[in-house]
Amino acid sequence: MKPVVDRLKEEYAGRIEFRRLDTTAGDPEVDRLANQFQIQYVPTFVFVNADGTTSDLLVGGTTETVLRAKLNALK
């Protein structure tokens, strides 16, 4: 998934913020976000609109086409 996400991150630069979080690092902020979004599996993609509302959540590997559609649906 990393090559796909990296390609999309470059394509959407300046329009959408991408964050990659390591849930095994023991970082309190990452733990807080994992709890907030109830992340239990990796990868988990959380799509958040500009106003902070969650647009969608996708668990597991997926295709570039699906990720692109989720990104395009963000407001």
Sequence and secondary structure as in RCSB ss.txt:
>XXXX:A:sequence
MKPVVDRLKEEYAGRIEFRRLDTTAGDPEVDRLANQFQIQYVPTFVFVNADGTTSDLLVGGTTETVLRAKLNALK
>XXXX:A:secstr
 HHHHHHHHHHTTTTS      TTS  HHHHHHHHHTT  SSSEEEEE TTS EEEEEES   HHHHHHHHHT  
